[in-house]
């Protein structure tokens, strides 16, 4: 996927956030870490479990200077109706972006051809608007917000510590690696 290290494309959309409709664009993403959390549709089955899981981590993400934008091809009106009718979705405090034109979904390359629905995909974007991580799963495979948190922490660590990298299963506070000639063949 040639999308890693690419800058997000311009967009404009209306989102539902904390009881209001708000206009957003790519300018709202720059300057902080962002997660774009694409899902197929409101009022479905796996989607609310994932969105609720992210909602449970939202306060911690905010403390890490991360904003969350959930995106589906539903309208912002549908997001509000779902928010008002579902106990799980009602706890969401992050942006619920309406992408009924499919512009954002297509910009990220996760539109299901011929269906008008987004794939189940997560993008981690740095404060410069550059995509640092992507997760894409099949329809029936839900994502885990704990793994998202680990990935955010690793990406933030690497950005703050040039020359260091985070190995598999790295957790905050654990040892990192400094790639060098001395490490070749020793891992």
Secondary structure, 3 states (H helix, E strand, C coil): CCCCCCECCCCEEEEEECCEEEEEEHHHCCCCEEEEEECCCCCCCHHHHHHHHHHHHHHHHHHCCEEEEEEECCCHHHHHHHHHHCHHHHCCCCEEEECCCCHHHHHCCCECCCCCCECEEEEEECCCCEEEEEEEECCCCCCCHHHHHHHHHHHHHHHHCCCCECCCCCCCCCCCECCCHHHCCCC
